[in-house]
Amino acid sequence: MADESAAQASSNDVGGIAADQLRSFIERIERLEEEKANIASDIKDVYAEAKSSGFDTKIMRQIIRIRKMEPHERAEQEELLDLYLSAVGY
């Protein structure tokens, strides 16, 4: 019985690493990477659709970046932009 559990442990552990657990993590990451690639492709398609409808995708990306910001970060960035524009005569 002890030999059986030692044999099972050795098939799951390779060089002190839990092989089954490691394989599970790797496979999960691979699936998520595949999903991420699919989502990136979908996003690219939406931008292409927006562009074909006449929208400026560069501005859309900027809006999305701004919307991700916390309100105080956005306000600080706008204040700095105004300051810099004023400093260069705009």
mmCIF file of the C-alpha atoms, coordinates in Angstrom:
data_MODEL
# 
_entry.id   MODEL 
# 
loop_
_atom_site.group_PDB 
_atom_site.id 
_atom_site.type_symbol 
_atom_site.label_atom_id 
_atom_site.label_alt_id 
_atom_site.label_comp_id 
_atom_site.label_asym_id 
_atom_site.label_entity_id 
_atom_site.label_seq_id 
_atom_site.pdbx_PDB_ins_code 
_atom_site.Cartn_x 
_atom_site.Cartn_y 
_atom_site.Cartn_z 
_atom_site.occupancy 
_atom_site.B_iso_or_equiv 
_atom_site.pdbx_formal_charge 
_atom_site.auth_seq_id 
_atom_site.auth_comp_id 
_atom_site.auth_asym_id 
_atom_site.auth_atom_id 
_atom_site.pdbx_PDB_model_num 
ATOM 1  C CA . MET A 1 1  ? 0.000   0.000  0.000   1.00 0.00 ? 1  MET A CA 1 
ATOM 2  C CA . ALA A 1 2  ? 2.847   2.376  0.852   1.00 0.00 ? 2  ALA A CA 1 
ATOM 3  C CA . ASP A 1 3  ? 4.516   1.463  -2.431  1.00 0.00 ? 3  ASP A CA 1 
ATOM 4  C CA . GLU A 1 4  ? 1.288   2.297  -4.306  1.00 0.00 ? 4  GLU A CA 1 
ATOM 5  C CA . SER A 1 5  ? 1.016   5.759  -2.781  1.00 0.00 ? 5  SER A CA 1 
ATOM 6  C CA . ALA A 1 6  ? 4.696   6.402  -3.383  1.00 0.00 ? 6  ALA A CA 1 
ATOM 7  C CA . ALA A 1 7  ? 4.227   5.398  -7.031  1.00 0.00 ? 7  ALA A CA 1 
ATOM 8  C CA . GLN A 1 8  ? 1.213   7.715  -7.323  1.00 0.00 ? 8  GLN A CA 1 
ATOM 9  C CA . ALA A 1 9  ? 3.107   10.597 -5.724  1.00 0.00 ? 9  ALA A CA 1 
ATOM 10 C CA . SER A 1 10 ? 6.048   10.072 -8.046  1.00 0.00 ? 10 SER A CA 1 
ATOM 11 C CA . SER A 1 11 ? 3.778   10.176 -11.118 1.00 0.00 ? 11 SER A CA 1 
ATOM 12 C CA . ASN A 1 12 ? 2.310   13.488 -9.938  1.00 0.00 ? 12 ASN A CA 1 
ATOM 13 C CA . ASP A 1 13 ? 5.563   14.995 -8.676  1.00 0.00 ? 13 ASP A CA 1 
ATOM 14 C CA . VAL A 1 14 ? 8.477   15.573 -10.997 1.00 0.00 ? 14 VAL A CA 1 
ATOM 15 C CA . GLY A 1 15 ? 11.593  17.008 -9.454  1.00 0.00 ? 15 GLY A CA 1 
ATOM 16 C CA . GLY A 1 16 ? 9.617   18.189 -6.445  1.00 0.00 ? 16 GLY A CA 1 
ATOM 17 C CA . ILE A 1 17 ? 7.000   19.896 -8.653  1.00 0.00 ? 17 ILE A CA 1 
ATOM 18 C CA . ALA A 1 18 ? 3.326   18.926 -8.554  1.00 0.00 ? 18 ALA A CA 1 
ATOM 19 C CA . ALA A 1 19 ? 3.098   18.109 -12.280 1.00 0.00 ? 19 ALA A CA 1 
ATOM 20 C CA . ASP A 1 20 ? -0.693  17.798 -12.448 1.00 0.00 ? 20 ASP A CA 1 
ATOM 21 C CA . GLN A 1 21 ? -1.211  21.138 -10.727 1.00 0.00 ? 21 GLN A CA 1 
ATOM 22 C CA . LEU A 1 22 ? 1.395   22.820 -12.947 1.00 0.00 ? 22 LEU A CA 1 
ATOM 23 C CA . ARG A 1 23 ? -0.192  21.333 -16.080 1.00 0.00 ? 23 ARG A CA 1 
ATOM 24 C CA . SER A 1 24 ? -3.585  22.609 -14.916 1.00 0.00 ? 24 SER A CA 1 
ATOM 25 C CA . PHE A 1 25 ? -2.245  26.143 -14.456 1.00 0.00 ? 25 PHE A CA 1 
ATOM 26 C CA . ILE A 1 26 ? -0.537  26.082 -17.855 1.00 0.00 ? 26 ILE A CA 1 
ATOM 27 C CA . GLU A 1 27 ? -3.684  24.827 -19.610 1.00 0.00 ? 27 GLU A CA 1 
ATOM 28 C CA . ARG A 1 28 ? -5.843  27.465 -17.905 1.00 0.00 ? 28 ARG A CA 1 
ATOM 29 C CA . ILE A 1 29 ? -3.436  30.214 -18.939 1.00 0.00 ? 29 ILE A CA 1 
ATOM 30 C CA . GLU A 1 30 ? -3.402  28.896 -22.509 1.00 0.00 ? 30 GLU A CA 1 
ATOM 31 C CA . ARG A 1 31 ? -7.213  28.950 -22.639 1.00 0.00 ? 31 ARG A CA 1 
ATOM 32 C CA . LEU A 1 32 ? -7.287  32.500 -21.263 1.00 0.00 ? 32 LEU A CA 1 
ATOM 33 C CA . GLU A 1 33 ? -4.636  33.623 -23.777 1.00 0.00 ? 33 GLU A CA 1 
ATOM 34 C CA . GLU A 1 34 ? -6.778  32.182 -26.567 1.00 0.00 ? 34 GLU A CA 1 
ATOM 35 C CA . GLU A 1 35 ? -9.846  33.998 -25.223 1.00 0.00 ? 35 GLU A CA 1 
ATOM 36 C CA . LYS A 1 36 ? -7.801  37.213 -24.958 1.00 0.00 ? 36 LYS A CA 1 
ATOM 37 C CA . ALA A 1 37 ? -6.721  36.867 -28.597 1.00 0.00 ? 37 ALA A CA 1 
ATOM 38 C CA . ASN A 1 38 ? -10.342 36.328 -29.645 1.00 0.00 ? 38 ASN A CA 1 
ATOM 39 C CA . ILE A 1 39 ? -11.466 39.378 -27.683 1.00 0.00 ? 39 ILE A CA 1 
ATOM 40 C CA . ALA A 1 40 ? -8.650  41.489 -29.177 1.00 0.00 ? 40 ALA A CA 1 
ATOM 41 C CA . SER A 1 41 ? -9.799  40.404 -32.626 1.00 0.00 ? 41 SER A CA 1 
ATOM 42 C CA . ASP A 1 42 ? -13.398 41.323 -31.781 1.00 0.00 ? 42 ASP A CA 1 
ATOM 43 C CA . ILE A 1 43 ? -12.281 44.762 -30.561 1.00 0.00 ? 43 ILE A CA 1 
ATOM 44 C CA . LYS A 1 44 ? -10.316 45.282 -33.771 1.00 0.00 ? 44 LYS A CA 1 
ATOM 45 C CA . ASP A 1 45 ? -13.451 44.380 -35.761 1.00 0.00 ? 45 ASP A CA 1 
ATOM 46 C CA . VAL A 1 46 ? -15.535 46.917 -33.810 1.00 0.00 ? 46 VAL A CA 1 
ATOM 47 C CA . TYR A 1 47 ? -12.964 49.657 -34.487 1.00 0.00 ? 47 TYR A CA 1 
ATOM 48 C CA . ALA A 1 48 ? -12.988 48.741 -38.192 1.00 0.00 ? 48 ALA A CA 1 
ATOM 49 C CA . GLU A 1 49 ? -16.786 48.902 -38.224 1.00 0.00 ? 49 GLU A CA 1 
ATOM 50 C CA . ALA A 1 50 ? -16.732 52.290 -36.476 1.00 0.00 ? 50 ALA A CA 1 
ATOM 51 C CA . LYS A 1 51 ? -14.132 53.579 -38.947 1.00 0.00 ? 51 LYS A CA 1 
ATOM 52 C CA . SER A 1 52 ? -16.222 52.423 -41.910 1.00 0.00 ? 52 SER A CA 1 
ATOM 53 C CA . SER A 1 53 ? -19.130 54.364 -40.388 1.00 0.00 ? 53 SER A CA 1 
ATOM 54 C CA . GLY A 1 54 ? -17.004 57.521 -40.436 1.00 0.00 ? 54 GLY A CA 1 
ATOM 55 C CA . PHE A 1 55 ? -15.802 57.670 -36.829 1.00 0.00 ? 55 PHE A CA 1 
ATOM 56 C CA . ASP A 1 56 ? -12.237 58.615 -35.928 1.00 0.00 ? 56 ASP A CA 1 
ATOM 57 C CA . THR A 1 57 ? -10.903 55.560 -34.119 1.00 0.00 ? 57 THR A CA 1 
ATOM 58 C CA . LYS A 1 58 ? -7.926  57.462 -32.680 1.00 0.00 ? 58 LYS A CA 1 
ATOM 59 C CA . ILE A 1 59 ? -10.358 59.741 -30.839 1.00 0.00 ? 59 ILE A CA 1 
ATOM 60 C CA . MET A 1 60 ? -12.462 56.747 -29.788 1.00 0.00 ? 60 MET A CA 1 
ATOM 61 C CA . ARG A 1 61 ? -9.364  55.132 -28.250 1.00 0.00 ? 61 ARG A CA 1 
ATOM 62 C CA . GLN A 1 62 ? -8.615  58.366 -26.412 1.00 0.00 ? 62 GLN A CA 1 
ATOM 63 C CA . ILE A 1 63 ? -12.173 58.502 -25.044 1.00 0.00 ? 63 ILE A CA 1 
ATOM 64 C CA . ILE A 1 64 ? -11.898 54.911 -23.833 1.00 0.00 ? 64 ILE A CA 1 
ATOM 65 C CA . ARG A 1 65 ? -8.565  55.696 -22.145 1.00 0.00 ? 65 ARG A CA 1 
ATOM 66 C CA . ILE A 1 66 ? -10.092 58.759 -20.457 1.00 0.00 ? 66 ILE A CA 1 
ATOM 67 C CA . ARG A 1 67 ? -13.166 56.842 -19.298 1.00 0.00 ? 67 ARG A CA 1 
ATOM 68 C CA . LYS A 1 68 ? -10.901 54.302 -17.563 1.00 0.00 ? 68 LYS A CA 1 
ATOM 69 C CA . MET A 1 69 ? -9.322  57.061 -15.453 1.00 0.00 ? 69 MET A CA 1 
ATOM 70 C CA . GLU A 1 70 ? -10.363 57.979 -11.973 1.00 0.00 ? 70 GLU A CA 1 
ATOM 71 C CA . PRO A 1 71 ? -12.028 61.441 -11.888 1.00 0.00 ? 71 PRO A CA 1 
ATOM 72 C CA . HIS A 1 72 ? -9.167  63.001 -9.917  1.00 0.00 ? 72 HIS A CA 1 
ATOM 73 C CA . GLU A 1 73 ? -6.590  61.629 -12.382 1.00 0.00 ? 73 GLU A CA 1 
ATOM 74 C CA . ARG A 1 74 ? -8.567  63.024 -15.291 1.00 0.00 ? 74 ARG A CA 1 
ATOM 75 C CA . ALA A 1 75 ? -8.884  66.437 -13.636 1.00 0.00 ? 75 ALA A CA 1 
ATOM 76 C CA . GLU A 1 76 ? -5.156  66.500 -12.890 1.00 0.00 ? 76 GLU A CA 1 
ATOM 77 C CA . GLN A 1 77 ? -4.313  65.590 -16.490 1.00 0.00 ? 77 GLN A CA 1 
ATOM 78 C CA . GLU A 1 78 ? -6.661  68.275 -17.847 1.00 0.00 ? 78 GLU A CA 1 
ATOM 79 C CA . GLU A 1 79 ? -5.118  70.888 -15.517 1.00 0.00 ? 79 GLU A CA 1 
ATOM 80 C CA . LEU A 1 80 ? -1.610  69.964 -16.662 1.00 0.00 ? 80 LEU A CA 1 
ATOM 81 C CA . LEU A 1 81 ? -2.674  70.059 -20.302 1.00 0.00 ? 81 LEU A CA 1 
ATOM 82 C CA . ASP A 1 82 ? -4.164  73.548 -19.815 1.00 0.00 ? 82 ASP A CA 1 
ATOM 83 C CA . LEU A 1 83 ? -1.014  74.678 -18.007 1.00 0.00 ? 83 LEU A CA 1 
ATOM 84 C CA . TYR A 1 84 ? 1.290   73.355 -20.735 1.00 0.00 ? 84 TYR A CA 1 
ATOM 85 C CA . LEU A 1 85 ? -0.850  74.792 -23.522 1.00 0.00 ? 85 LEU A CA 1 
ATOM 86 C CA . SER A 1 86 ? -0.803  78.166 -21.762 1.00 0.00 ? 86 SER A CA 1 
ATOM 87 C CA . ALA A 1 87 ? 2.958   77.963 -21.366 1.00 0.00 ? 87 ALA A CA 1 
ATOM 88 C CA . VAL A 1 88 ? 3.455   77.481 -25.113 1.00 0.00 ? 88 VAL A CA 1 
ATOM 89 C CA . GLY A 1 89 ? 1.012   80.226 -26.042 1.00 0.00 ? 89 GLY A CA 1 
ATOM 90 C CA . TYR A 1 90 ? -2.228  78.378 -26.781 1.00 0.00 ? 90 TYR A CA 1 
# 
